[in-house]
């Protein structure tokens, strides 16, 4: 059993063959997927997919890259979708200073609103942190009761230790299989197995040997195999333990 805790199946990259892709990865043993939303439209589509497929659940949220499209109406819709029975988290939310470093204060305000929503609904969060490590850490530290995952973790080993102390999970994706993965592997070494989540971030970040192609949850075993190699376990053990971790954090039924 594999649990891909981060796949954007609603992405237009799957418009041509979404149902076939889903059928294929299911047959390959990936039998649980969490689809985070990035704005109102993608959260709505993720909710629809979760209604169509029993093994798909979703998260509701406004990604920092979607800041320009934010309106009060769209934010209210995301809040309403967050109450859907198959919405297991608030995400994908966070800070992205690589994409836009000129609107940091607006990004931080949007993040705080959504952290408060998560606390209000007692749901975990899925954090996107790109070149904003210090501010992301500061934001989550303001809320000791908050729990969740730093998706596609890209910070230092020191910051990872701090997050682990605070009870957070770390998400590992295709980049752990890349040749230049030194930093991610360093973090993997110190991250206890019970705090690791595995994610594809489909359709992006395909692992080796699929690098460069469209990614989908069927590639999750390549990521688990790399983690298994680092931890000295079998791929099956990593798959089982990380699936249990995901179910524990997200409260899967
Ligand atoms: Ni993502």
py3Dmol code that shows the C-alpha trace and the ligand (Angstrom):
import py3Dmol

protein = """\
ATOM      1  CA  UNK A   1       0.000   0.000   0.000  1.00  0.00           C
ATOM      2  CA  UNK A   2       1.358   3.399  -1.056  1.00  0.00           C
ATOM      3  CA  UNK A   3      -0.108   6.741   0.063  1.00  0.00           C
ATOM      4  CA  UNK A   4       0.808   9.705  -2.137  1.00  0.00           C
ATOM      5  CA  UNK A   5       0.077  12.601   0.235  1.00  0.00           C
ATOM      6  CA  UNK A   6       0.554  15.324  -2.398  1.00  0.00           C
ATOM      7  CA  UNK A   7      -0.603  15.034  -6.011  1.00  0.00           C
ATOM      8  CA  UNK A   8      -2.329  17.690  -8.111  1.00  0.00           C
ATOM      9  CA  UNK A   9      -4.616  15.375 -10.053  1.00  0.00           C
ATOM     10  CA  UNK A  10      -6.846  18.372 -10.827  1.00  0.00           C
ATOM     11  CA  UNK A  11      -3.983  19.916 -12.878  1.00  0.00           C
ATOM     12  CA  UNK A  12      -4.717  20.548 -16.555  1.00  0.00           C
ATOM     13  CA  UNK A  13      -1.776  18.257 -17.411  1.00  0.00           C
ATOM     14  CA  UNK A  14      -4.226  15.396 -16.722  1.00  0.00           C
ATOM     15  CA  UNK A  15      -7.195  16.779 -18.678  1.00  0.00           C
ATOM     16  CA  UNK A  16      -6.716  14.371 -21.580  1.00  0.00           C
ATOM     17  CA  UNK A  17      -6.398  11.111 -19.661  1.00  0.00           C
ATOM     18  CA  UNK A  18      -7.148  11.695 -15.950  1.00  0.00           C
ATOM     19  CA  UNK A  19      -9.323   8.609 -15.456  1.00  0.00           C
ATOM     20  CA  UNK A  20      -6.824   6.299 -17.184  1.00  0.00           C
ATOM     21  CA  UNK A  21      -3.949   7.692 -15.091  1.00  0.00           C
ATOM     22  CA  UNK A  22      -5.955   7.100 -11.918  1.00  0.00           C
ATOM     23  CA  UNK A  23      -6.800   3.558 -12.942  1.00  0.00           C
ATOM     24  CA  UNK A  24      -3.149   2.846 -13.778  1.00  0.00           C
ATOM     25  CA  UNK A  25      -1.606   4.063 -10.506  1.00  0.00           C
ATOM     26  CA  UNK A  26      -4.308   2.285  -8.522  1.00  0.00           C
ATOM     27  CA  UNK A  27      -3.347  -0.969 -10.237  1.00  0.00           C
ATOM     28  CA  UNK A  28       0.309  -0.217  -9.429  1.00  0.00           C
ATOM     29  CA  UNK A  29      -0.588  -0.281  -5.711  1.00  0.00           C
ATOM     30  CA  UNK A  30      -0.904   3.432  -4.985  1.00  0.00           C
ATOM     31  CA  UNK A  31      -4.245   3.142  -3.286  1.00  0.00           C
ATOM     32  CA  UNK A  32      -4.515   6.413  -1.411  1.00  0.00           C
ATOM     33  CA  UNK A  33      -3.922   9.943  -2.745  1.00  0.00           C
ATOM     34  CA  UNK A  34      -4.362  13.368  -1.186  1.00  0.00           C
ATOM     35  CA  UNK A  35      -4.990  16.139  -3.726  1.00  0.00           C
ATOM     36  CA  UNK A  36      -4.272  19.604  -2.306  1.00  0.00           C
ATOM     37  CA  UNK A  37      -6.098  22.619  -3.721  1.00  0.00           C
ATOM     38  CA  UNK A  38      -4.324  25.789  -4.892  1.00  0.00           C
ATOM     39  CA  UNK A  39      -7.276  28.160  -5.298  1.00  0.00           C
ATOM     40  CA  UNK A  40     -11.063  27.998  -5.431  1.00  0.00           C
ATOM     41  CA  UNK A  41     -11.233  26.254  -8.798  1.00  0.00           C
ATOM     42  CA  UNK A  42      -8.648  23.569  -8.075  1.00  0.00           C
ATOM     43  CA  UNK A  43     -10.021  22.939  -4.567  1.00  0.00           C
ATOM     44  CA  UNK A  44     -13.485  22.458  -6.072  1.00  0.00           C
ATOM     45  CA  UNK A  45     -12.129  20.055  -8.654  1.00  0.00           C
ATOM     46  CA  UNK A  46     -10.186  18.139  -5.978  1.00  0.00           C
ATOM     47  CA  UNK A  47     -13.440  17.836  -3.996  1.00  0.00           C
ATOM     48  CA  UNK A  48     -15.213  16.469  -7.081  1.00  0.00           C
ATOM     49  CA  UNK A  49     -12.458  13.894  -7.641  1.00  0.00           C
ATOM     50  CA  UNK A  50     -12.782  12.815  -3.995  1.00  0.00           C
ATOM     51  CA  UNK A  51     -16.501  12.269  -4.555  1.00  0.00           C
ATOM     52  CA  UNK A  52     -15.875  10.191  -7.662  1.00  0.00           C
ATOM     53  CA  UNK A  53     -13.068   8.019  -6.223  1.00  0.00           C
ATOM     54  CA  UNK A  54     -13.236   6.559  -2.706  1.00  0.00           C
ATOM     55  CA  UNK A  55      -9.397   6.407  -2.396  1.00  0.00           C
ATOM     56  CA  UNK A  56      -8.874  10.122  -3.188  1.00  0.00           C
ATOM     57  CA  UNK A  57      -9.137  12.729  -0.440  1.00  0.00           C
ATOM     58  CA  UNK A  58      -8.266  16.410  -0.696  1.00  0.00           C
ATOM     59  CA  UNK A  59      -7.124  19.576   1.051  1.00  0.00           C
ATOM     60  CA  UNK A  60      -8.610  23.055   0.655  1.00  0.00           C
ATOM     61  CA  UNK A  61      -6.398  26.100   0.320  1.00  0.00           C
ATOM     62  CA  UNK A  62      -4.976  29.091  -1.477  1.00  0.00           C
ATOM     63  CA  UNK A  63      -1.417  28.618  -2.747  1.00  0.00           C
ATOM     64  CA  UNK A  64       0.811  31.730  -2.444  1.00  0.00           C
ATOM     65  CA  UNK A  65       1.290  31.703  -6.237  1.00  0.00           C
ATOM     66  CA  UNK A  66      -2.468  32.228  -6.624  1.00  0.00           C
ATOM     67  CA  UNK A  67      -2.466  35.421  -4.560  1.00  0.00           C
ATOM     68  CA  UNK A  68      -3.390  37.574  -7.572  1.00  0.00           C
ATOM     69  CA  UNK A  69      -6.684  35.692  -8.020  1.00  0.00           C
ATOM     70  CA  UNK A  70      -7.728  35.989  -4.375  1.00  0.00           C
ATOM     71  CA  UNK A  71     -11.121  37.607  -3.685  1.00  0.00           C
ATOM     72  CA  UNK A  72     -13.275  37.489  -0.547  1.00  0.00           C
ATOM     73  CA  UNK A  73     -15.828  35.354  -2.445  1.00  0.00           C
ATOM     74  CA  UNK A  74     -13.197  32.841  -3.538  1.00  0.00           C
ATOM     75  CA  UNK A  75     -11.745  32.699  -0.031  1.00  0.00           C
ATOM     76  CA  UNK A  76     -15.227  32.046   1.408  1.00  0.00           C
ATOM     77  CA  UNK A  77     -15.754  29.233  -1.120  1.00  0.00           C
ATOM     78  CA  UNK A  78     -12.467  27.597  -0.089  1.00  0.00           C
ATOM     79  CA  UNK A  79     -13.552  27.877   3.573  1.00  0.00           C
ATOM     80  CA  UNK A  80     -16.864  26.191   2.697  1.00  0.00           C
ATOM     81  CA  UNK A  81     -15.096  23.387   0.795  1.00  0.00           C
ATOM     82  CA  UNK A  82     -12.830  22.901   3.819  1.00  0.00           C
ATOM     83  CA  UNK A  83     -15.869  21.547   5.682  1.00  0.00           C
ATOM     84  CA  UNK A  84     -16.421  18.785   3.086  1.00  0.00           C
ATOM     85  CA  UNK A  85     -16.211  15.335   4.761  1.00  0.00           C
ATOM     86  CA  UNK A  86     -13.309  14.299   2.490  1.00  0.00           C
ATOM     87  CA  UNK A  87     -11.308  17.472   3.079  1.00  0.00           C
ATOM     88  CA  UNK A  88      -8.572  16.244   5.453  1.00  0.00           C
ATOM     89  CA  UNK A  89      -6.314  19.320   5.609  1.00  0.00           C
ATOM     90  CA  UNK A  90      -5.823  22.977   4.755  1.00  0.00           C
ATOM     91  CA  UNK A  91      -3.367  23.274   1.878  1.00  0.00           C
ATOM     92  CA  UNK A  92      -1.477  23.930  -0.186  1.00  0.00           C
ATOM     93  CA  UNK A  93      -0.650  27.133   1.677  1.00  0.00           C
ATOM     94  CA  UNK A  94       2.591  28.893   2.481  1.00  0.00           C
ATOM     95  CA  UNK A  95       5.167  31.366   1.241  1.00  0.00           C
ATOM     96  CA  UNK A  96       6.983  31.478  -2.085  1.00  0.00           C
ATOM     97  CA  UNK A  97       9.644  34.179  -2.355  1.00  0.00           C
ATOM     98  CA  UNK A  98      11.160  32.551  -5.430  1.00  0.00           C
ATOM     99  CA  UNK A  99       7.963  33.213  -7.382  1.00  0.00           C
ATOM    100  CA  UNK A 100       7.387  36.732  -6.009  1.00  0.00           C
ATOM    101  CA  UNK A 101       9.444  38.474  -3.362  1.00  0.00           C
ATOM    102  CA  UNK A 102       7.643  41.823  -3.765  1.00  0.00           C
ATOM    103  CA  UNK A 103       4.405  40.846  -1.990  1.00  0.00           C
ATOM    104  CA  UNK A 104       5.786  39.165   1.114  1.00  0.00           C
ATOM    105  CA  UNK A 105       3.419  40.898   3.527  1.00  0.00           C
ATOM    106  CA  UNK A 106       0.347  39.887   1.508  1.00  0.00           C
ATOM    107  CA  UNK A 107       1.594  36.302   1.299  1.00  0.00           C
ATOM    108  CA  UNK A 108       2.156  36.233   5.063  1.00  0.00           C
ATOM    109  CA  UNK A 109      -1.315  37.634   5.760  1.00  0.00           C
ATOM    110  CA  UNK A 110      -2.945  35.019   3.510  1.00  0.00           C
ATOM    111  CA  UNK A 111      -0.961  32.267   5.220  1.00  0.00           C
ATOM    112  CA  UNK A 112      -1.965  33.445   8.706  1.00  0.00           C
ATOM    113  CA  UNK A 113      -5.649  33.528   7.746  1.00  0.00           C
ATOM    114  CA  UNK A 114      -5.426  29.934   6.596  1.00  0.00           C
ATOM    115  CA  UNK A 115      -3.465  28.769   9.639  1.00  0.00           C
ATOM    116  CA  UNK A 116      -6.278  30.183  11.775  1.00  0.00           C
ATOM    117  CA  UNK A 117      -8.834  28.385   9.577  1.00  0.00           C
ATOM    118  CA  UNK A 118      -6.986  25.101  10.162  1.00  0.00           C
ATOM    119  CA  UNK A 119      -6.947  25.652  13.928  1.00  0.00           C
ATOM    120  CA  UNK A 120     -10.606  26.581  13.837  1.00  0.00           C
ATOM    121  CA  UNK A 121     -11.554  23.386  11.958  1.00  0.00           C
ATOM    122  CA  UNK A 122      -8.966  21.276  13.846  1.00  0.00           C
ATOM    123  CA  UNK A 123      -7.316  20.113  10.617  1.00  0.00           C
ATOM    124  CA  UNK A 124      -3.611  19.744   9.788  1.00  0.00           C
ATOM    125  CA  UNK A 125      -1.924  22.000   7.229  1.00  0.00           C
ATOM    126  CA  UNK A 126       0.212  21.374   4.135  1.00  0.00           C
ATOM    127  CA  UNK A 127       2.943  24.014   3.942  1.00  0.00           C
ATOM    128  CA  UNK A 128       4.636  25.146   0.723  1.00  0.00           C
ATOM    129  CA  UNK A 129       7.951  26.824   1.592  1.00  0.00           C
ATOM    130  CA  UNK A 130      10.088  28.027  -1.288  1.00  0.00           C
ATOM    131  CA  UNK A 131      13.002  30.270  -0.393  1.00  0.00           C
ATOM    132  CA  UNK A 132      11.030  31.470   2.634  1.00  0.00           C
ATOM    133  CA  UNK A 133      12.348  29.132   5.339  1.00  0.00           C
ATOM    134  CA  UNK A 134      12.734  31.650   8.155  1.00  0.00           C
ATOM    135  CA  UNK A 135       9.323  33.240   7.669  1.00  0.00           C
ATOM    136  CA  UNK A 136       7.533  29.875   7.298  1.00  0.00           C
ATOM    137  CA  UNK A 137       9.101  28.607  10.507  1.00  0.00           C
ATOM    138  CA  UNK A 138       8.199  31.848  12.302  1.00  0.00           C
ATOM    139  CA  UNK A 139       4.596  31.613  11.039  1.00  0.00           C
ATOM    140  CA  UNK A 140       3.980  28.074  12.276  1.00  0.00           C
ATOM    141  CA  UNK A 141       5.793  28.678  15.585  1.00  0.00           C
ATOM    142  CA  UNK A 142       3.152  31.271  16.449  1.00  0.00           C
ATOM    143  CA  UNK A 143       0.621  28.443  16.800  1.00  0.00           C
ATOM    144  CA  UNK A 144       1.805  25.647  19.099  1.00  0.00           C
ATOM    145  CA  UNK A 145      -1.400  23.634  18.515  1.00  0.00           C
ATOM    146  CA  UNK A 146      -0.939  23.617  14.758  1.00  0.00           C
ATOM    147  CA  UNK A 147       0.154  20.329  13.129  1.00  0.00           C
ATOM    148  CA  UNK A 148       1.002  19.367   9.595  1.00  0.00           C
ATOM    149  CA  UNK A 149       3.659  18.742   7.000  1.00  0.00           C
ATOM    150  CA  UNK A 150       6.328  20.833   5.301  1.00  0.00           C
ATOM    151  CA  UNK A 151       5.691  19.569   1.797  1.00  0.00           C
ATOM    152  CA  UNK A 152       8.719  18.849  -0.453  1.00  0.00           C
ATOM    153  CA  UNK A 153      10.987  19.910   2.388  1.00  0.00           C
ATOM    154  CA  UNK A 154      13.869  22.039   1.130  1.00  0.00           C
ATOM    155  CA  UNK A 155      15.207  23.669   4.297  1.00  0.00           C
ATOM    156  CA  UNK A 156      18.347  22.932   6.273  1.00  0.00           C
ATOM    157  CA  UNK A 157      18.935  19.993   8.607  1.00  0.00           C
ATOM    158  CA  UNK A 158      18.902  22.467  11.532  1.00  0.00           C
ATOM    159  CA  UNK A 159      15.454  23.750  10.621  1.00  0.00           C
ATOM    160  CA  UNK A 160      14.255  20.153  10.126  1.00  0.00           C
ATOM    161  CA  UNK A 161      15.381  19.317  13.669  1.00  0.00           C
ATOM    162  CA  UNK A 162      13.421  22.274  14.990  1.00  0.00           C
ATOM    163  CA  UNK A 163      10.268  21.277  13.059  1.00  0.00           C
ATOM    164  CA  UNK A 164      10.583  17.664  14.216  1.00  0.00           C
ATOM    165  CA  UNK A 165      10.883  18.874  17.818  1.00  0.00           C
ATOM    166  CA  UNK A 166       7.658  20.833  17.297  1.00  0.00           C
ATOM    167  CA  UNK A 167       5.907  17.668  16.043  1.00  0.00           C
ATOM    168  CA  UNK A 168       5.851  18.400  12.317  1.00  0.00           C
ATOM    169  CA  UNK A 169       6.104  15.906   9.471  1.00  0.00           C
ATOM    170  CA  UNK A 170       8.438  16.356   6.472  1.00  0.00           C
ATOM    171  CA  UNK A 171       7.434  15.537   2.902  1.00  0.00           C
ATOM    172  CA  UNK A 172       9.926  13.957   0.477  1.00  0.00           C
ATOM    173  CA  UNK A 173       9.470  13.984  -3.289  1.00  0.00           C
ATOM    174  CA  UNK A 174      11.240  13.181  -6.560  1.00  0.00           C
ATOM    175  CA  UNK A 175      14.257  15.430  -5.809  1.00  0.00           C
ATOM    176  CA  UNK A 176      15.601  12.851  -3.298  1.00  0.00           C
ATOM    177  CA  UNK A 177      16.400  10.696  -6.348  1.00  0.00           C
ATOM    178  CA  UNK A 178      18.354  13.454  -8.138  1.00  0.00           C
ATOM    179  CA  UNK A 179      22.138  13.455  -8.377  1.00  0.00           C
ATOM    180  CA  UNK A 180      22.460  16.807  -6.553  1.00  0.00           C
ATOM    181  CA  UNK A 181      20.227  15.694  -3.651  1.00  0.00           C
ATOM    182  CA  UNK A 182      22.925  16.093  -0.972  1.00  0.00           C
ATOM    183  CA  UNK A 183      20.872  18.401   1.285  1.00  0.00           C
ATOM    184  CA  UNK A 184      17.620  16.408   1.030  1.00  0.00           C
ATOM    185  CA  UNK A 185      19.515  13.190   1.824  1.00  0.00           C
ATOM    186  CA  UNK A 186      21.108  14.834   4.855  1.00  0.00           C
ATOM    187  CA  UNK A 187      17.629  15.704   6.130  1.00  0.00           C
ATOM    188  CA  UNK A 188      16.370  12.176   5.377  1.00  0.00           C
ATOM    189  CA  UNK A 189      19.175  10.757   7.546  1.00  0.00           C
ATOM    190  CA  UNK A 190      18.056  12.689  10.609  1.00  0.00           C
ATOM    191  CA  UNK A 191      14.304  12.425  10.035  1.00  0.00           C
ATOM    192  CA  UNK A 192      12.797   9.541  11.989  1.00  0.00           C
ATOM    193  CA  UNK A 193      10.826   7.161   9.786  1.00  0.00           C
ATOM    194  CA  UNK A 194       7.584   7.892  11.617  1.00  0.00           C
ATOM    195  CA  UNK A 195       7.734  11.568  10.544  1.00  0.00           C
ATOM    196  CA  UNK A 196       8.309  10.984   6.839  1.00  0.00           C
ATOM    197  CA  UNK A 197       5.538  11.502   4.293  1.00  0.00           C
ATOM    198  CA  UNK A 198       6.034  10.533   0.656  1.00  0.00           C
ATOM    199  CA  UNK A 199       4.619  12.673  -2.131  1.00  0.00           C
ATOM    200  CA  UNK A 200       4.955  12.954  -5.889  1.00  0.00           C
ATOM    201  CA  UNK A 201       3.766  16.575  -6.315  1.00  0.00           C
ATOM    202  CA  UNK A 202       2.376  15.355  -9.651  1.00  0.00           C
ATOM    203  CA  UNK A 203       2.454  16.524 -12.404  1.00  0.00           C
ATOM    204  CA  UNK A 204       5.793  18.136 -11.365  1.00  0.00           C
ATOM    205  CA  UNK A 205       9.104  16.798  -9.990  1.00  0.00           C
ATOM    206  CA  UNK A 206       9.199  13.328 -11.565  1.00  0.00           C
ATOM    207  CA  UNK A 207      11.730  11.084  -9.829  1.00  0.00           C
ATOM    208  CA  UNK A 208      14.632   9.441 -11.637  1.00  0.00           C
ATOM    209  CA  UNK A 209      14.264   7.499 -13.978  1.00  0.00           C
ATOM    210  CA  UNK A 210      11.129   9.382 -15.056  1.00  0.00           C
ATOM    211  CA  UNK A 211      12.719  12.819 -14.624  1.00  0.00           C
ATOM    212  CA  UNK A 212      11.606  15.313 -17.281  1.00  0.00           C
ATOM    213  CA  UNK A 213       8.318  13.520 -18.008  1.00  0.00           C
ATOM    214  CA  UNK A 214       4.891  14.276 -16.568  1.00  0.00           C
ATOM    215  CA  UNK A 215       4.724  12.892 -13.039  1.00  0.00           C
ATOM    216  CA  UNK A 216       1.860  10.875 -11.588  1.00  0.00           C
ATOM    217  CA  UNK A 217       1.299   8.922  -8.339  1.00  0.00           C
ATOM    218  CA  UNK A 218       2.369   5.690 -10.076  1.00  0.00           C
ATOM    219  CA  UNK A 219       5.958   6.961  -9.699  1.00  0.00           C
ATOM    220  CA  UNK A 220       5.771   6.980  -5.896  1.00  0.00           C
ATOM    221  CA  UNK A 221       7.597   3.611  -5.568  1.00  0.00           C
ATOM    222  CA  UNK A 222      10.791   5.215  -7.021  1.00  0.00           C
ATOM    223  CA  UNK A 223      10.774   7.737  -4.163  1.00  0.00           C
ATOM    224  CA  UNK A 224      10.078   5.057  -1.544  1.00  0.00           C
ATOM    225  CA  UNK A 225      12.897   2.925  -2.973  1.00  0.00           C
ATOM    226  CA  UNK A 226      15.391   5.771  -2.513  1.00  0.00           C
ATOM    227  CA  UNK A 227      14.231   6.378   1.065  1.00  0.00           C
ATOM    228  CA  UNK A 228      14.464   2.620   1.702  1.00  0.00           C
ATOM    229  CA  UNK A 229      18.077   2.662   0.458  1.00  0.00           C
ATOM    230  CA  UNK A 230      18.991   5.554   2.801  1.00  0.00           C
ATOM    231  CA  UNK A 231      17.215   3.995   5.792  1.00  0.00           C
ATOM    232  CA  UNK A 232      18.329   0.413   5.140  1.00  0.00           C
ATOM    233  CA  UNK A 233      14.803  -0.947   4.788  1.00  0.00           C
ATOM    234  CA  UNK A 234      12.741  -2.517   2.027  1.00  0.00           C
ATOM    235  CA  UNK A 235      10.593  -0.398  -0.284  1.00  0.00           C
ATOM    236  CA  UNK A 236       7.519  -2.226   1.049  1.00  0.00           C
ATOM    237  CA  UNK A 237       8.362  -1.292   4.647  1.00  0.00           C
ATOM    238  CA  UNK A 238       8.833   2.370   3.697  1.00  0.00           C
ATOM    239  CA  UNK A 239       5.535   2.288   1.774  1.00  0.00           C
ATOM    240  CA  UNK A 240       3.663   0.786   4.719  1.00  0.00           C
ATOM    241  CA  UNK A 241       5.143   3.060   7.393  1.00  0.00           C
ATOM    242  CA  UNK A 242       4.748   6.276   5.377  1.00  0.00           C
ATOM    243  CA  UNK A 243       1.142   5.334   4.546  1.00  0.00           C
ATOM    244  CA  UNK A 244       0.483   4.856   8.265  1.00  0.00           C
ATOM    245  CA  UNK A 245       2.101   8.248   8.938  1.00  0.00           C
ATOM    246  CA  UNK A 246      -0.148   9.919   6.396  1.00  0.00           C
ATOM    247  CA  UNK A 247      -3.260   8.275   7.831  1.00  0.00           C
ATOM    248  CA  UNK A 248      -2.225   9.335  11.351  1.00  0.00           C
ATOM    249  CA  UNK A 249      -1.598  12.981  10.417  1.00  0.00           C
ATOM    250  CA  UNK A 250      -4.593  13.409   8.130  1.00  0.00           C
ATOM    251  CA  UNK A 251      -6.985  11.198  10.105  1.00  0.00           C
ATOM    252  CA  UNK A 252      -7.946   9.008   7.143  1.00  0.00           C
ATOM    253  CA  UNK A 253     -11.096   7.011   7.703  1.00  0.00           C
TER     254      UNK A 253
END
"""
ligand_1 = """\
1
NI
Ni 2.084 21.091 -4.688
"""
view = py3Dmol.view(width=600, height=400)
view.addModel(protein, "pdb")
view.setStyle({"model": 0}, {"cartoon": {"style": "trace"}})
view.addModel(ligand_1, "xyz")
view.setStyle({"model": 1}, {"stick": {}})
view.zoomTo()
view.show()
